[in-house]
Amino acid sequence: MAARKGGVSLPERSNGGRSDGILSRVSAKISQSPIVYRGKRAASDAGFVAKKLLKSTGKAAWIAGTTFLILVVPLIIEMDREQQLNELELQQASLLGTPSAPLAPPK
């Protein structure tokens, strides 16, 4: 045991020459099992793939969102303006008493 400066140290436990208990031996055997190793490896690989997928999905969502803002939102605004202008023209036409639709030319 290494000497320490200051403080009180407890004596080391000894198990009287006996080996570890059966529970610790079974636990050690299970944790060193190839099945457990493969399970841990599969979980690690699944976590890695999930992380990469989440990262690439976030990038794709960013690209789709900014593209929508740049291309689609101005189109929607312009269509709304056009509709408001048409409605205003219809209101003015009804107030002035002019026909709302042009007449067909006579044959």
Biopython code that builds the backbone (N, CA, C, O; Angstrom):
import numpy as np
from Bio.PDB.StructureBuilder import StructureBuilder

atoms = [
    (1, "MET", "N", (0.846, -1.164, 0.000)),
    (1, "MET", "CA", (0.000, 0.000, 0.000)),
    (1, "MET", "C", (0.891, 1.226, 0.000)),
    (1, "MET", "O", (1.900, 1.276, 0.703)),
    (2, "ALA", "N", (0.499, 2.241, -0.815)),
    (2, "ALA", "CA", (1.276, 3.460, -0.924)),
    (2, "ALA", "C", (1.040, 4.324, 0.299)),
    (2, "ALA", "O", (-0.073, 4.401, 0.820)),
    (3, "ALA", "N", (2.099, 4.971, 0.749)),
    (3, "ALA", "CA", (1.987, 5.841, 1.911)),
    (3, "ALA", "C", (1.384, 7.169, 1.481)),
    (3, "ALA", "O", (1.713, 7.707, 0.424)),
    (4, "ARG", "N", (0.507, 7.678, 2.313)),
    (4, "ARG", "CA", (-0.126, 8.957, 2.043)),
    (4, "ARG", "C", (0.243, 9.928, 3.143)),
    (4, "ARG", "O", (0.503, 9.548, 4.285)),
    (5, "LYS", "N", (0.257, 11.188, 2.763)),
    (5, "LYS", "CA", (0.502, 12.215, 3.771)),
    (5, "LYS", "C", (-0.825, 12.669, 4.337)),
    (5, "LYS", "O", (-1.731, 13.025, 3.584)),
    (6, "GLY", "N", (-0.949, 12.662, 5.613)),
    (6, "GLY", "CA", (-2.133, 13.175, 6.275)),
    (6, "GLY", "C", (-3.328, 12.270, 6.088)),
    (6, "GLY", "O", (-3.332, 11.421, 5.197)),
    (7, "GLY", "N", (-4.316, 12.435, 6.895)),
    (7, "GLY", "CA", (-5.536, 11.668, 6.772)),
    (7, "GLY", "C", (-5.391, 10.282, 7.364)),
    (7, "GLY", "O", (-4.302, 9.850, 7.742)),
    (8, "VAL", "N", (-6.506, 9.610, 7.434)),
    (8, "VAL", "CA", (-6.527, 8.267, 7.982)),
    (8, "VAL", "C", (-6.799, 7.308, 6.854)),
    (8, "VAL", "O", (-7.705, 7.533, 6.052)),
    (9, "SER", "N", (-6.031, 6.244, 6.778)),
    (9, "SER", "CA", (-6.268, 5.252, 5.740)),
    (9, "SER", "C", (-6.790, 3.983, 6.384)),
    (9, "SER", "O", (-6.366, 3.587, 7.470)),
    (10, "LEU", "N", (-7.712, 3.364, 5.691)),
    (10, "LEU", "CA", (-8.286, 2.122, 6.182)),
    (10, "LEU", "C", (-7.435, 0.961, 5.711)),
    (10, "LEU", "O", (-6.823, 1.033, 4.646)),
    (11, "PRO", "N", (-7.390, -0.085, 6.474)),
    (11, "PRO", "CA", (-6.609, -1.250, 6.032)),
    (11, "PRO", "C", (-7.270, -1.902, 4.814)),
    (11, "PRO", "O", (-8.491, -1.854, 4.664)),
    (12, "GLU", "N", (-6.461, -2.504, 3.955)),
    (12, "GLU", "CA", (-7.000, -3.164, 2.771)),
    (12, "GLU", "C", (-7.775, -4.398, 3.195)),
    (12, "GLU", "O", (-7.439, -5.068, 4.172)),
    (13, "ARG", "N", (-8.819, -4.677, 2.434)),
    (13, "ARG", "CA", (-9.618, -5.863, 2.724)),
    (13, "ARG", "C", (-8.926, -7.071, 2.133)),
    (13, "ARG", "O", (-8.366, -7.015, 1.038)),
    (14, "SER", "N", (-8.971, -8.118, 2.844)),
    (14, "SER", "CA", (-8.467, -9.369, 2.288)),
    (14, "SER", "C", (-9.583, -10.394, 2.411)),
    (14, "SER", "O", (-10.336, -10.409, 3.385)),
    (15, "ASN", "N", (-9.670, -11.241, 1.413)),
    (15, "ASN", "CA", (-10.738, -12.233, 1.468)),
    (15, "ASN", "C", (-10.215, -13.573, 1.945)),
    (15, "ASN", "O", (-10.815, -14.617, 1.691)),
    (16, "GLY", "N", (-9.091, -13.528, 2.638)),
    (16, "GLY", "CA", (-8.583, -14.741, 3.273)),
    (16, "GLY", "C", (-8.153, -15.792, 2.272)),
    (16, "GLY", "O", (-8.267, -16.985, 2.554)),
    (17, "GLY", "N", (-7.663, -15.388, 1.112)),
    (17, "GLY", "CA", (-7.203, -16.344, 0.136)),
    (17, "GLY", "C", (-8.308, -16.924, -0.715)),
    (17, "GLY", "O", (-8.030, -17.690, -1.638)),
    (18, "ARG", "N", (-9.573, -16.579, -0.431)),
    (18, "ARG", "CA", (-10.678, -17.087, -1.225)),
    (18, "ARG", "C", (-10.777, -16.305, -2.521)),
    (18, "ARG", "O", (-10.354, -15.151, -2.588)),
    (19, "SER", "N", (-11.333, -16.924, -3.543)),
    (19, "SER", "CA", (-11.559, -16.232, -4.807)),
    (19, "SER", "C", (-12.831, -15.403, -4.684)),
    (19, "SER", "O", (-13.531, -15.478, -3.674)),
    (20, "ASP", "N", (-13.129, -14.614, -5.710)),
    (20, "ASP", "CA", (-14.334, -13.780, -5.703)),
    (20, "ASP", "C", (-15.575, -14.653, -5.543)),
    (20, "ASP", "O", (-15.542, -15.865, -5.755)),
    (21, "GLY", "N", (-16.671, -13.995, -5.160)),
    (21, "GLY", "CA", (-17.923, -14.714, -4.973)),
    (21, "GLY", "C", (-18.479, -15.199, -6.303)),
    (21, "GLY", "O", (-18.021, -14.790, -7.369)),
    (22, "ILE", "N", (-19.459, -16.066, -6.225)),
    (22, "ILE", "CA", (-20.034, -16.653, -7.431)),
    (22, "ILE", "C", (-20.736, -15.604, -8.290)),
    (22, "ILE", "O", (-20.709, -15.681, -9.518)),
    (23, "LEU", "N", (-21.362, -14.626, -7.638)),
    (23, "LEU", "CA", (-22.059, -13.580, -8.381)),
    (23, "LEU", "C", (-21.088, -12.762, -9.222)),
    (23, "LEU", "O", (-21.367, -12.469, -10.385)),
    (24, "SER", "N", (-19.958, -12.395, -8.644)),
    (24, "SER", "CA", (-18.985, -11.612, -9.407)),
    (24, "SER", "C", (-18.351, -12.453, -10.515)),
    (24, "SER", "O", (-18.043, -11.925, -11.583)),
    (25, "ARG", "N", (-18.152, -13.755, -10.279)),
    (25, "ARG", "CA", (-17.596, -14.609, -11.345)),
    (25, "ARG", "C", (-18.578, -14.748, -12.494)),
    (25, "ARG", "O", (-18.177, -14.677, -13.655)),
    (26, "VAL", "N", (-19.865, -14.945, -12.195)),
    (26, "VAL", "CA", (-20.877, -15.069, -13.241)),
    (26, "VAL", "C", (-21.011, -13.743, -13.990)),
    (26, "VAL", "O", (-21.121, -13.722, -15.216)),
    (27, "SER", "N", (-21.000, -12.653, -13.253)),
    (27, "SER", "CA", (-21.090, -11.337, -13.883)),
    (27, "SER", "C", (-19.903, -11.098, -14.805)),
    (27, "SER", "O", (-20.080, -10.576, -15.906)),
    (28, "ALA", "N", (-18.717, -11.462, -14.387)),
    (28, "ALA", "CA", (-17.527, -11.282, -15.225)),
    (28, "ALA", "C", (-17.614, -12.152, -16.476)),
    (28, "ALA", "O", (-17.247, -11.708, -17.564)),
    (29, "LYS", "N", (-18.094, -13.382, -16.331)),
    (29, "LYS", "CA", (-18.225, -14.271, -17.489)),
    (29, "LYS", "C", (-19.234, -13.713, -18.477)),
    (29, "LYS", "O", (-19.002, -13.749, -19.686)),
    (30, "ILE", "N", (-20.358, -13.194, -17.974)),
    (30, "ILE", "CA", (-21.393, -12.655, -18.857)),
    (30, "ILE", "C", (-20.892, -11.406, -19.556)),
    (30, "ILE", "O", (-21.116, -11.241, -20.756)),
    (31, "SER", "N", (-20.216, -10.518, -18.829)),
    (31, "SER", "CA", (-19.762, -9.270, -19.440)),
    (31, "SER", "C", (-18.654, -9.518, -20.466)),
    (31, "SER", "O", (-18.442, -8.686, -21.348)),
    (32, "GLN", "N", (-17.948, -10.638, -20.369)),
    (32, "GLN", "CA", (-16.909, -10.952, -21.349)),
    (32, "GLN", "C", (-17.415, -11.880, -22.449)),
    (32, "GLN", "O", (-16.635, -12.332, -23.287)),
    (33, "SER", "N", (-18.690, -12.161, -22.450)),
    (33, "SER", "CA", (-19.278, -13.051, -23.432)),
    (33, "SER", "C", (-19.253, -12.423, -24.822)),
    (33, "SER", "O", (-19.428, -11.211, -24.945)),
    (34, "PRO", "N", (-19.037, -13.223, -25.878)),
    (34, "PRO", "CA", (-19.053, -12.673, -27.240)),
    (34, "PRO", "C", (-20.429, -12.134, -27.639)),
    (34, "PRO", "O", (-20.524, -11.220, -28.458)),
    (35, "ILE", "N", (-21.479, -12.690, -27.069)),
    (35, "ILE", "CA", (-22.827, -12.201, -27.366)),
    (35, "ILE", "C", (-23.000, -10.783, -26.821)),
    (35, "ILE", "O", (-23.547, -9.914, -27.499)),
    (36, "VAL", "N", (-22.530, -10.559, -25.598)),
    (36, "VAL", "CA", (-22.608, -9.223, -25.007)),
    (36, "VAL", "C", (-21.750, -8.257, -25.812)),
    (36, "VAL", "O", (-22.155, -7.120, -26.053)),
    (37, "TYR", "N", (-20.561, -8.704, -26.232)),
    (37, "TYR", "CA", (-19.680, -7.850, -27.031)),
    (37, "TYR", "C", (-20.376, -7.456, -28.342)),
    (37, "TYR", "O", (-20.356, -6.290, -28.738)),
    (38, "ARG", "N", (-20.989, -8.440, -29.006)),
    (38, "ARG", "CA", (-21.688, -8.138, -30.263)),
    (38, "ARG", "C", (-22.879, -7.213, -30.032)),
    (38, "ARG", "O", (-23.157, -6.340, -30.855)),
    (39, "GLY", "N", (-23.583, -7.400, -28.919)),
    (39, "GLY", "CA", (-24.706, -6.520, -28.587)),
    (39, "GLY", "C", (-24.254, -5.088, -28.347)),
    (39, "GLY", "O", (-24.879, -4.142, -28.825)),
    (40, "LYS", "N", (-23.160, -4.934, -27.599)),
    (40, "LYS", "CA", (-22.621, -3.595, -27.359)),
    (40, "LYS", "C", (-22.151, -2.964, -28.664)),
    (40, "LYS", "O", (-22.354, -1.773, -28.901)),
    (41, "ARG", "N", (-21.528, -3.770, -29.497)),
    (41, "ARG", "CA", (-21.040, -3.262, -30.792)),
    (41, "ARG", "C", (-22.224, -2.824, -31.672)),
    (41, "ARG", "O", (-22.166, -1.774, -32.312)),
    (42, "ALA", "N", (-23.291, -3.627, -31.702)),
    (42, "ALA", "CA", (-24.472, -3.281, -32.494)),
    (42, "ALA", "C", (-25.124, -2.010, -31.964)),
    (42, "ALA", "O", (-25.555, -1.162, -32.745)),
    (43, "ALA", "N", (-25.199, -1.873, -30.649)),
    (43, "ALA", "CA", (-25.775, -0.661, -30.062)),
    (43, "ALA", "C", (-24.926, 0.554, -30.391)),
    (43, "ALA", "O", (-25.456, 1.627, -30.679)),
    (44, "SER", "N", (-23.623, 0.390, -30.348)),
    (44, "SER", "CA", (-22.728, 1.496, -30.686)),
    (44, "SER", "C", (-22.877, 1.885, -32.152)),
    (44, "SER", "O", (-22.938, 3.070, -32.480)),
    (45, "ASP", "N", (-22.936, 0.895, -33.027)),
    (45, "ASP", "CA", (-23.112, 1.175, -34.459)),
    (45, "ASP", "C", (-24.461, 1.836, -34.731)),
    (45, "ASP", "O", (-24.550, 2.750, -35.550)),
    (46, "ALA", "N", (-25.511, 1.378, -34.046)),
    (46, "ALA", "CA", (-26.838, 1.973, -34.228)),
    (46, "ALA", "C", (-26.839, 3.425, -33.757)),
    (46, "ALA", "O", (-27.451, 4.285, -34.391)),
    (47, "GLY", "N", (-26.164, 3.694, -32.662)),
    (47, "GLY", "CA", (-26.061, 5.070, -32.181)),
    (47, "GLY", "C", (-25.316, 5.960, -33.153)),
    (47, "GLY", "O", (-25.702, 7.108, -33.374)),
    (48, "PHE", "N", (-24.245, 5.430, -33.738)),
    (48, "PHE", "CA", (-23.462, 6.188, -34.721)),
    (48, "PHE", "C", (-24.300, 6.506, -35.951)),
    (48, "PHE", "O", (-24.287, 7.634, -36.445)),
    (49, "VAL", "N", (-25.027, 5.513, -36.442)),
    (49, "VAL", "CA", (-25.871, 5.718, -37.623)),
    (49, "VAL", "C", (-26.989, 6.709, -37.311)),
    (49, "VAL", "O", (-27.299, 7.570, -38.135)),
    (50, "ALA", "N", (-27.591, 6.596, -36.141)),
    (50, "ALA", "CA", (-28.661, 7.522, -35.760)),
    (50, "ALA", "C", (-28.139, 8.952, -35.679)),
    (50, "ALA", "O", (-28.821, 9.892, -36.089)),
    (51, "LYS", "N", (-26.937, 9.114, -35.151)),
    (51, "LYS", "CA", (-26.342, 10.448, -35.042)),
    (51, "LYS", "C", (-26.082, 11.034, -36.423)),
    (51, "LYS", "O", (-26.392, 12.200, -36.671)),
    (52, "LYS", "N", (-25.510, 10.228, -37.329)),
    (52, "LYS", "CA", (-25.243, 10.707, -38.684)),
    (52, "LYS", "C", (-26.549, 11.030, -39.411)),
    (52, "LYS", "O", (-26.637, 12.035, -40.116)),
    (53, "LEU", "N", (-27.562, 10.178, -39.239)),
    (53, "LEU", "CA", (-28.855, 10.397, -39.882)),
    (53, "LEU", "C", (-29.507, 11.676, -39.377)),
    (53, "LEU", "O", (-30.061, 12.447, -40.160)),
    (54, "LEU", "N", (-29.443, 11.899, -38.081)),
    (54, "LEU", "CA", (-30.022, 13.105, -37.496)),
    (54, "LEU", "C", (-29.305, 14.347, -38.003)),
    (54, "LEU", "O", (-29.935, 15.367, -38.283)),
    (55, "LYS", "N", (-27.988, 14.255, -38.120)),
    (55, "LYS", "CA", (-27.209, 15.393, -38.604)),
    (55, "LYS", "C", (-27.545, 15.702, -40.061)),
    (55, "LYS", "O", (-27.743, 16.863, -40.419)),
    (56, "SER", "N", (-27.609, 14.675, -40.900)),
    (56, "SER", "CA", (-27.910, 14.909, -42.316)),
    (56, "SER", "C", (-29.369, 15.342, -42.502)),
    (56, "SER", "O", (-29.667, 16.124, -43.405)),
    (57, "THR", "N", (-30.270, 14.845, -41.665)),
    (57, "THR", "CA", (-31.664, 15.274, -41.736)),
    (57, "THR", "C", (-31.781, 16.746, -41.365)),
    (57, "THR", "O", (-32.555, 17.483, -41.976)),
    (58, "GLY", "N", (-31.025, 17.171, -40.379)),
    (58, "GLY", "CA", (-31.020, 18.577, -39.994)),
    (58, "GLY", "C", (-30.512, 19.461, -41.119)),
    (58, "GLY", "O", (-31.060, 20.535, -41.366)),
    (59, "LYS", "N", (-29.456, 19.008, -41.807)),
    (59, "LYS", "CA", (-28.935, 19.777, -42.938)),
    (59, "LYS", "C", (-29.965, 19.859, -44.053)),
    (59, "LYS", "O", (-30.154, 20.919, -44.649)),
    (60, "ALA", "N", (-30.629, 18.751, -44.337)),
    (60, "ALA", "CA", (-31.642, 18.742, -45.396)),
    (60, "ALA", "C", (-32.820, 19.649, -45.018)),
    (60, "ALA", "O", (-33.365, 20.344, -45.875)),
    (61, "ALA", "N", (-33.211, 19.644, -43.752)),
    (61, "ALA", "CA", (-34.298, 20.510, -43.307)),
    (61, "ALA", "C", (-33.901, 21.983, -43.439)),
    (61, "ALA", "O", (-34.724, 22.819, -43.812)),
    (62, "TRP", "N", (-32.653, 22.295, -43.136)),
    (62, "TRP", "CA", (-32.174, 23.671, -43.278)),
    (62, "TRP", "C", (-32.226, 24.103, -44.748)),
    (62, "TRP", "O", (-32.688, 25.201, -45.059)),
    (63, "ILE", "N", (-31.756, 23.246, -45.638)),
    (63, "ILE", "CA", (-31.765, 23.565, -47.070)),
    (63, "ILE", "C", (-33.191, 23.746, -47.568)),
    (63, "ILE", "O", (-33.483, 24.702, -48.286)),
    (64, "ALA", "N", (-34.083, 22.834, -47.189)),
    (64, "ALA", "CA", (-35.482, 22.928, -47.630)),
    (64, "ALA", "C", (-36.147, 24.188, -47.077)),
    (64, "ALA", "O", (-36.891, 24.859, -47.793)),
    (65, "GLY", "N", (-35.889, 24.511, -45.825)),
    (65, "GLY", "CA", (-36.497, 25.689, -45.215)),
    (65, "GLY", "C", (-36.035, 26.988, -45.851)),
    (65, "GLY", "O", (-36.849, 27.867, -46.132)),
    (66, "THR", "N", (-34.736, 27.115, -46.081)),
    (66, "THR", "CA", (-34.242, 28.349, -46.690)),
    (66, "THR", "C", (-34.682, 28.463, -48.140)),
    (66, "THR", "O", (-34.972, 29.562, -48.612)),
    (67, "THR", "N", (-34.735, 27.349, -48.850)),
    (67, "THR", "CA", (-35.221, 27.379, -50.232)),
    (67, "THR", "C", (-36.678, 27.817, -50.271)),
    (67, "THR", "O", (-37.071, 28.601, -51.135)),
    (68, "PHE", "N", (-37.477, 27.316, -49.342)),
    (68, "PHE", "CA", (-38.890, 27.709, -49.263)),
    (68, "PHE", "C", (-39.006, 29.209, -49.020)),
    (68, "PHE", "O", (-39.813, 29.887, -49.656)),
    (69, "LEU", "N", (-38.193, 29.725, -48.095)),
    (69, "LEU", "CA", (-38.264, 31.156, -47.790)),
    (69, "LEU", "C", (-37.855, 32.017, -48.980)),
    (69, "LEU", "O", (-38.448, 33.070, -49.216)),
    (70, "ILE", "N", (-36.862, 31.585, -49.719)),
    (70, "ILE", "CA", (-36.349, 32.400, -50.823)),
    (70, "ILE", "C", (-37.236, 32.307, -52.055)),
    (70, "ILE", "O", (-37.436, 33.312, -52.737)),
    (71, "LEU", "N", (-37.773, 31.131, -52.358)),
    (71, "LEU", "CA", (-38.515, 30.950, -53.602)),
    (71, "LEU", "C", (-40.036, 30.994, -53.451)),
    (71, "LEU", "O", (-40.711, 31.619, -54.269)),
    (72, "VAL", "N", (-40.573, 30.362, -52.454)),
    (72, "VAL", "CA", (-42.020, 30.174, -52.373)),
    (72, "VAL", "C", (-42.721, 31.329, -51.663)),
    (72, "VAL", "O", (-43.793, 31.749, -52.100)),
    (73, "VAL", "N", (-42.151, 31.847, -50.590)),
    (73, "VAL", "CA", (-42.820, 32.915, -49.843)),
    (73, "VAL", "C", (-43.039, 34.163, -50.699)),
    (73, "VAL", "O", (-44.137, 34.718, -50.658)),
    (74, "PRO", "N", (-42.055, 34.636, -51.472)),
    (74, "PRO", "CA", (-42.346, 35.789, -52.337)),
    (74, "PRO", "C", (-43.445, 35.503, -53.362)),
    (74, "PRO", "O", (-44.231, 36.393, -53.686)),
    (75, "LEU", "N", (-43.506, 34.280, -53.869)),
    (75, "LEU", "CA", (-44.562, 33.908, -54.811)),
    (75, "LEU", "C", (-45.934, 33.989, -54.139)),
    (75, "LEU", "O", (-46.886, 34.496, -54.732)),
    (76, "ILE", "N", (-46.034, 33.505, -52.935)),
    (76, "ILE", "CA", (-47.302, 33.553, -52.200)),
    (76, "ILE", "C", (-47.708, 35.006, -51.946)),
    (76, "ILE", "O", (-48.876, 35.365, -52.094)),
    (77, "ILE", "N", (-46.744, 35.829, -51.565)),
    (77, "ILE", "CA", (-47.045, 37.246, -51.316)),
    (77, "ILE", "C", (-47.538, 37.916, -52.594)),
    (77, "ILE", "O", (-48.508, 38.673, -52.561)),
    (78, "GLU", "N", (-46.881, 37.645, -53.718)),
    (78, "GLU", "CA", (-47.281, 38.259, -54.988)),
    (78, "GLU", "C", (-48.663, 37.786, -55.429)),
    (78, "GLU", "O", (-49.452, 38.578, -55.945)),
    (79, "MET", "N", (-48.962, 36.506, -55.232)),
    (79, "MET", "CA", (-50.294, 36.005, -55.588)),
    (79, "MET", "C", (-51.368, 36.658, -54.721)),
    (79, "MET", "O", (-52.460, 36.957, -55.203)),
    (80, "ASP", "N", (-51.059, 36.880, -53.444)),
    (80, "ASP", "CA", (-52.015, 37.546, -52.558)),
    (80, "ASP", "C", (-52.256, 38.988, -53.002)),
    (80, "ASP", "O", (-53.393, 39.460, -52.998)),
    (81, "ARG", "N", (-51.196, 39.677, -53.381)),
    (81, "ARG", "CA", (-51.352, 41.048, -53.885)),
    (81, "ARG", "C", (-52.223, 41.083, -55.141)),
    (81, "ARG", "O", (-53.091, 41.944, -55.287)),
    (82, "GLU", "N", (-51.978, 40.139, -56.038)),
    (82, "GLU", "CA", (-52.756, 40.082, -57.281)),
    (82, "GLU", "C", (-54.238, 39.846, -56.981)),
    (82, "GLU", "O", (-55.107, 40.461, -57.599)),
    (83, "GLN", "N", (-54.516, 38.963, -56.040)),
    (83, "GLN", "CA", (-55.905, 38.683, -55.668)),
    (83, "GLN", "C", (-56.554, 39.920, -55.049)),
    (83, "GLN", "O", (-57.708, 40.228, -55.348)),
    (84, "GLN", "N", (-55.835, 40.619, -54.204)),
    (84, "GLN", "CA", (-56.381, 41.841, -53.612)),
    (84, "GLN", "C", (-56.656, 42.893, -54.676)),
    (84, "GLN", "O", (-57.664, 43.596, -54.610)),
    (85, "LEU", "N", (-55.765, 43.004, -55.655)),
    (85, "LEU", "CA", (-55.962, 43.965, -56.739)),
    (85, "LEU", "C", (-57.204, 43.612, -57.551)),
    (85, "LEU", "O", (-57.981, 44.499, -57.905)),
    (86, "ASN", "N", (-57.399, 42.328, -57.849)),
    (86, "ASN", "CA", (-58.590, 41.889, -58.588)),
    (86, "ASN", "C", (-59.869, 42.195, -57.808)),
    (86, "ASN", "O", (-60.857, 42.661, -58.376)),
    (87, "GLU", "N", (-59.839, 41.931, -56.512)),
    (87, "GLU", "CA", (-61.013, 42.223, -55.689)),
    (87, "GLU", "C", (-61.300, 43.724, -55.654)),
    (87, "GLU", "O", (-62.462, 44.130, -55.688)),
    (88, "LEU", "N", (-60.264, 44.545, -55.587)),
    (88, "LEU", "CA", (-60.445, 45.993, -55.589)),
    (88, "LEU", "C", (-61.050, 46.469, -56.913)),
    (88, "LEU", "O", (-61.929, 47.331, -56.925)),
    (89, "GLU", "N", (-60.578, 45.908, -58.017)),
    (89, "GLU", "CA", (-61.128, 46.274, -59.327)),
    (89, "GLU", "C", (-62.602, 45.874, -59.426)),
    (89, "GLU", "O", (-63.415, 46.623, -59.967)),
    (90, "LEU", "N", (-62.943, 44.696, -58.906)),
    (90, "LEU", "CA", (-64.346, 44.267, -58.915)),
    (90, "LEU", "C", (-65.212, 45.197, -58.069)),
    (90, "LEU", "O", (-66.333, 45.520, -58.461)),
    (91, "GLN", "N", (-64.712, 45.627, -56.925)),
    (91, "GLN", "CA", (-65.476, 46.557, -56.079)),
    (91, "GLN", "C", (-65.684, 47.891, -56.792)),
    (91, "GLN", "O", (-66.785, 48.442, -56.783)),
    (92, "GLN", "N", (-64.631, 48.400, -57.404)),
    (92, "GLN", "CA", (-64.744, 49.668, -58.122)),
    (92, "GLN", "C", (-65.713, 49.545, -59.291)),
    (92, "GLN", "O", (-66.506, 50.449, -59.554)),
    (93, "ALA", "N", (-65.638, 48.432, -59.975)),
    (93, "ALA", "CA", (-66.532, 48.235, -61.120)),
    (93, "ALA", "C", (-67.982, 48.153, -60.665)),
    (93, "ALA", "O", (-68.862, 48.685, -61.341)),
    (94, "SER", "N", (-68.251, 47.512, -59.555)),
    (94, "SER", "CA", (-69.627, 47.407, -59.082)),
    (94, "SER", "C", (-70.135, 48.761, -58.576)),
    (94, "SER", "O", (-71.317, 49.072, -58.720)),
    (95, "LEU", "N", (-69.249, 49.562, -57.987)),
    (95, "LEU", "CA", (-69.656, 50.889, -57.528)),
    (95, "LEU", "C", (-69.929, 51.834, -58.698)),
    (95, "LEU", "O", (-70.850, 52.650, -58.638)),
    (96, "LEU", "N", (-69.140, 51.725, -59.745)),
    (96, "LEU", "CA", (-69.306, 52.604, -60.901)),
    (96, "LEU", "C", (-70.399, 52.118, -61.840)),
    (96, "LEU", "O", (-70.815, 52.851, -62.738)),
    (97, "GLY", "N", (-70.861, 50.912, -61.646)),
    (97, "GLY", "CA", (-71.942, 50.389, -62.463)),
    (97, "GLY", "C", (-71.488, 49.857, -63.802)),
    (97, "GLY", "O", (-72.322, 49.680, -64.690)),
    (98, "THR", "N", (-70.239, 49.601, -63.988)),
    (98, "THR", "CA", (-69.771, 49.005, -65.235)),
    (98, "THR", "C", (-69.887, 47.499, -65.140)),
    (98, "THR", "O", (-69.839, 46.952, -64.038)),
    (99, "PRO", "N", (-70.035, 46.824, -66.239)),
    (99, "PRO", "CA", (-70.138, 45.364, -66.180)),
    (99, "PRO", "C", (-68.830, 44.752, -65.684)),
    (99, "PRO", "O", (-67.736, 45.224, -65.994)),
    (100, "SER", "N", (-68.984, 43.708, -64.920)),
    (100, "SER", "CA", (-67.801, 43.089, -64.326)),
    (100, "SER", "C", (-67.019, 42.266, -65.358)),
    (100, "SER", "O", (-65.805, 42.105, -65.230)),
    (101, "ALA", "N", (-67.709, 41.747, -66.375)),
    (101, "ALA", "CA", (-67.036, 40.946, -67.410)),
    (101, "ALA", "C", (-67.230, 41.658, -68.750)),
    (101, "ALA", "O", (-68.296, 42.222, -68.998)),
    (102, "PRO", "N", (-66.215, 41.637, -69.615)),
    (102, "PRO", "CA", (-66.379, 42.271, -70.923)),
    (102, "PRO", "C", (-67.396, 41.521, -71.755)),
    (102, "PRO", "O", (-67.506, 40.298, -71.672)),
    (103, "LEU", "N", (-68.156, 42.285, -72.580)),
    (103, "LEU", "CA", (-69.168, 41.673, -73.439)),
    (103, "LEU", "C", (-68.508, 41.003, -74.634)),
    (103, "LEU", "O", (-67.468, 41.435, -75.131)),
    (104, "ALA", "N", (-69.147, 39.942, -75.068)),
    (104, "ALA", "CA", (-68.630, 39.240, -76.244)),
    (104, "ALA", "C", (-68.910, 40.097, -77.483)),
    (104, "ALA", "O", (-69.969, 40.719, -77.565)),
    (105, "PRO", "N", (-68.008, 40.142, -78.421)),
    (105, "PRO", "CA", (-68.247, 40.943, -79.636)),
    (105, "PRO", "C", (-69.436, 40.383, -80.447)),
    (105, "PRO", "O", (-69.622, 39.167, -80.502)),
    (106, "PRO", "N", (-70.245, 41.267, -81.079)),
    (106, "PRO", "CA", (-71.409, 40.780, -81.853)),
    (106, "PRO", "C", (-70.950, 40.038, -83.114)),
    (106, "PRO", "O", (-69.889, 40.320, -83.669)),
    (107, "LYS", "N", (-71.769, 39.096, -83.543)),
    (107, "LYS", "CA", (-71.441, 38.312, -84.733)),
    (107, "LYS", "C", (-72.094, 38.863, -85.955)),
    (107, "LYS", "O", (-71.921, 38.320, -87.046)),
]
sb = StructureBuilder()
sb.init_structure("model")
sb.init_model(0)
sb.init_chain("A")
sb.init_seg("    ")
for serial, (resi, resn, name, xyz) in enumerate(atoms, 1):
    if name == "N":
        sb.init_residue(resn, " ", resi, " ")
    sb.init_atom(name, np.array(xyz, "f"), 0.0, 1.0, " ", f" {name:<3s}", serial, name[0])
structure = sb.get_structure()
